[in-house]
Amino acid sequence: MRAQVTNAGSVRPGDSVGSDGGFVVIDRVRRAQGRKPASGENLHLLTASGDVIKIRSDEPVRVLRRA
């Protein structure tokens, strides 16, 4: 299975996202609350272990899609 490069806004629960030299499975995707940015939006990607990855929806990420 090969990693794809895509915008963070297209990440879905169950996908694996490249982080710190490895991949972590995303359990939930949540929109950040608060002030809206000029472009894109702020996302919180919650992992199965309880960690939170904060990223903008228009930033590129490496993704392994779930089967």
C-alpha distances in whole Angstrom, upper triangle without the diagonal:
4,7,10,13,15,19,19,21,18,17,17,18,15,12,12,13,14,17,19,17,14,13,15,15,17,20,22,23,26,28,31,34,37,38,36,34,35,32,29,29,28,26,25,22,23,21,21,23,25,25,25,23,25,24,25,24,24,22,19,16,12,10,7,9,10,10
4,6,10,13,16,17,19,17,15,17,18,16,13,11,12,12,15,17,15,13,12,15,15,17,20,22,22,25,27,29,33,35,36,34,32,33,29,26,27,26,24,24,21,22,20,22,24,25,24,24,22,24,22,23,22,21,19,16,13,10,9,7,9,11,12
4,7,10,13,13,16,14,13,14,16,14,11,9,9,9,12,15,13,11,10,12,13,15,18,20,19,22,24,26,30,32,32,30,28,29,26,23,23,23,20,21,18,19,18,20,21,23,21,21,18,20,18,19,18,18,16,12,9,6,5,5,8,11,13
4,6,10,11,14,11,11,13,16,15,11,10,10,10,14,16,15,14,12,14,15,15,19,19,18,21,22,24,28,30,30,28,26,26,23,20,21,21,19,20,17,20,19,21,23,24,22,21,18,19,17,17,16,15,13,10,8,6,5,6,8,12,14
4,7,9,12,10,11,14,16,16,12,12,10,10,13,16,15,14,13,15,16,16,19,19,18,20,21,22,26,28,27,25,23,23,20,17,18,18,17,18,16,19,19,22,23,24,22,20,17,17,15,15,13,12,10,6,6,5,6,9,11,15,17
4,6,8,7,8,12,15,15,12,12,10,11,14,17,17,17,15,16,16,15,18,17,15,18,18,20,23,25,25,22,20,20,17,14,15,16,15,16,15,18,18,21,23,23,21,19,16,16,13,12,10,9,8,5,6,7,7,10,11,14,17
4,5,6,8,11,15,16,13,13,11,12,14,18,18,18,16,16,16,15,18,16,13,15,15,16,20,21,21,18,16,17,13,10,11,12,11,14,13,17,18,21,23,22,20,17,14,13,10,9,6,5,5,5,6,9,9,13,13,16,19
4,5,6,9,12,14,11,12,9,11,12,16,17,17,14,14,14,12,14,13,10,12,12,13,17,19,19,17,15,17,13,10,10,10,8,10,9,13,14,18,19,19,17,14,11,10,7,7,5,6,6,6,6,9,9,12,13,15,19
4,6,8,12,14,12,14,12,14,16,19,21,20,17,16,16,13,15,12,9,10,10,12,16,18,18,15,14,15,12,8,8,9,8,10,10,14,16,19,21,20,18,15,13,12,9,8,4,6,8,9,10,12,11,14,14,16,19
4,6,10,12,10,12,11,14,16,20,21,19,16,16,14,12,14,13,10,12,12,15,19,21,21,19,18,19,15,12,12,13,11,13,11,14,16,18,21,21,19,17,15,14,12,11,8,9,10,10,10,11,10,12,11,13,16
4,7,9,7,9,8,11,14,17,18,16,13,12,11,8,11,10,8,11,12,15,18,21,22,20,19,21,18,14,13,13,10,11,9,11,12,15,17,17,16,14,12,13,11,11,9,11,11,11,9,10,8,10,9,10,14
4,6,6,9,10,14,16,19,20,18,14,13,10,7,8,8,7,10,12,16,19,22,23,21,21,23,20,17,15,15,12,12,9,11,12,13,17,16,16,14,13,15,14,14,12,14,15,14,12,13,10,11,9,9,12
4,6,9,10,14,16,19,20,17,14,11,8,5,5,5,6,10,13,16,19,23,25,23,24,26,23,19,18,16,13,12,9,9,9,10,14,14,14,13,13,15,15,16,15,18,18,17,15,15,11,11,10,9,12
4,7,10,13,15,18,19,16,12,10,6,5,6,8,10,14,17,19,23,26,28,26,27,29,26,22,21,19,16,14,11,11,9,9,13,14,15,15,15,17,17,19,17,20,19,18,15,14,10,9,8,6,9
4,6,10,13,16,16,13,9,8,6,6,8,10,10,14,17,19,23,26,27,26,25,27,24,20,19,18,15,14,11,11,10,11,14,15,15,15,13,16,15,17,15,17,16,15,11,10,7,6,5,5,9
4,7,9,13,12,9,6,5,4,6,9,11,12,16,18,20,24,27,28,26,26,28,25,21,20,19,15,14,11,11,9,11,13,14,13,13,12,15,15,17,16,17,16,14,10,8,6,5,7,7,11
4,6,10,10,8,5,5,6,7,11,12,12,15,17,18,22,25,26,24,23,25,22,19,18,16,13,13,9,11,10,12,14,15,13,12,10,12,12,14,13,15,12,11,7,6,5,6,9,11,14
4,7,7,6,4,7,9,10,14,16,15,18,19,20,24,26,27,26,24,26,23,20,20,18,16,15,12,13,12,14,15,16,14,13,11,13,12,15,15,16,13,11,7,5,6,8,11,14,17
4,6,5,6,7,10,11,15,16,16,18,19,20,23,25,26,25,24,26,23,21,20,17,15,14,11,13,11,14,14,14,12,11,9,11,12,15,16,17,13,12,9,8,10,12,15,16,20
4,6,8,9,13,14,18,19,19,21,22,22,26,27,28,28,26,28,26,23,23,20,18,17,15,15,14,16,15,16,13,13,11,14,14,17,19,19,16,15,12,11,13,15,18,20,23
4,7,10,14,16,19,21,21,23,25,25,29,31,31,30,29,30,28,25,25,23,21,19,17,18,16,18,17,19,16,17,14,17,17,20,21,21,17,15,12,11,13,14,17,19,22
4,7,10,13,16,18,19,22,24,24,28,30,31,30,29,31,28,26,25,22,20,18,15,16,13,15,14,17,14,15,14,17,17,20,20,21,18,16,12,10,11,11,14,16,18
4,7,9,13,15,16,19,21,22,26,28,30,29,27,29,27,24,23,21,18,16,13,13,11,12,13,15,13,14,12,15,15,18,18,19,17,15,11,9,8,8,11,12,15
4,6,9,12,13,16,19,20,23,26,28,27,26,29,26,23,21,19,16,14,10,10,7,8,9,11,10,11,10,14,14,17,18,19,17,16,12,11,10,10,12,12,15
4,6,9,11,15,18,19,23,26,28,27,26,29,26,23,21,19,15,13,10,9,6,6,9,11,10,11,11,14,15,18,17,20,18,17,13,12,10,9,10,9,13
4,6,7,11,14,16,19,22,24,23,23,26,23,20,18,16,12,10,6,6,5,6,9,10,10,9,9,12,13,15,15,17,16,16,13,12,10,10,10,10,14
4,7,10,14,16,19,22,25,24,25,27,25,21,19,17,13,11,8,6,5,5,9,9,10,10,11,14,15,17,17,20,19,19,16,16,14,14,13,12,15
4,6,10,12,15,19,21,20,21,24,22,19,16,14,10,8,6,5,7,8,11,10,11,10,11,12,13,15,14,18,18,18,16,17,15,15,14,14,17
4,7,10,13,16,18,17,18,21,18,15,12,11,7,6,5,6,9,11,14,12,12,10,10,10,11,12,11,14,15,16,14,16,14,15,14,15,18
4,6,9,13,15,14,16,19,17,14,11,9,6,5,6,8,11,14,16,13,13,10,10,10,11,11,11,15,16,17,16,18,17,19,18,18,22
4,6,10,11,11,12,15,14,11,7,6,5,6,9,11,14,17,19,16,15,12,12,10,10,10,9,13,14,17,17,19,19,21,20,21,24
4,7,9,9,11,14,14,12,8,5,5,6,10,12,15,18,19,16,15,11,11,9,10,10,11,14,15,18,18,21,21,23,23,24,27
4,7,8,11,15,15,13,10,8,9,10,13,15,19,21,22,19,18,14,15,12,13,13,14,17,18,21,22,25,24,27,27,27,31
4,6,9,13,14,14,10,9,11,13,16,18,22,24,25,22,20,17,17,14,14,14,15,18,19,23,23,27,27,30,29,31,34
4,6,10,12,12,10,9,12,14,18,20,24,27,28,24,23,19,18,15,15,13,15,17,18,22,23,27,27,30,30,32,35
4,7,8,9,7,8,11,14,17,20,24,27,28,25,23,19,18,15,14,11,12,14,16,20,21,25,25,29,28,30,33
4,5,7,6,8,11,14,18,21,24,27,28,26,23,19,18,14,12,9,11,11,13,17,19,23,24,27,28,30,33
4,7,8,11,14,18,20,24,27,30,31,29,27,23,21,17,15,11,12,12,14,18,20,24,25,29,29,31,34
4,7,10,13,16,18,22,25,28,30,28,25,22,19,16,13,9,9,8,11,14,17,21,22,25,25,28,31
4,7,9,13,15,19,22,25,27,25,22,19,16,13,10,7,5,6,9,12,14,18,19,22,22,24,27
4,6,10,13,16,19,22,24,22,20,16,14,11,9,6,5,8,10,13,15,18,19,22,22,24,27
4,7,10,13,16,20,21,18,16,12,11,7,6,5,6,9,10,13,14,17,18,21,21,23,27
4,6,10,13,16,18,15,13,10,8,6,5,6,6,10,10,13,13,16,15,18,18,20,23
4,6,10,13,14,11,10,6,6,5,7,9,10,13,13,15,14,16,15,18,18,19,23
4,6,10,12,10,8,6,5,6,8,10,10,14,13,14,12,13,13,15,15,16,19
4,7,8,6,6,5,6,9,11,14,14,18,17,17,15,16,15,16,16,16,19
4,5,5,5,6,8,11,13,16,17,20,18,18,15,15,14,14,15,14,18
4,6,7,10,12,15,17,20,20,23,22,21,18,18,16,15,16,14,17
4,6,9,12,15,18,21,22,25,23,23,20,19,18,18,19,18,21
4,7,10,13,16,19,20,23,22,22,20,20,19,19,20,19,22
4,7,10,13,17,18,21,19,20,17,18,17,18,19,19,23
4,6,10,13,15,18,16,17,15,17,16,18,19,19,23
4,6,10,12,14,13,14,12,13,14,16,17,19,22
4,7,10,12,11,13,12,15,15,18,19,21,25
4,6,9,7,10,9,13,14,17,18,20,24
4,6,6,9,10,14,15,18,19,22,25
4,6,8,10,13,14,17,17,19,23
4,7,9,13,14,18,18,21,24
4,7,10,12,16,17,20,24
4,7,9,13,15,18,21
4,6,10,12,15,18
4,7,10,13,16
4,6,9,12
4,7,9
4,6
4
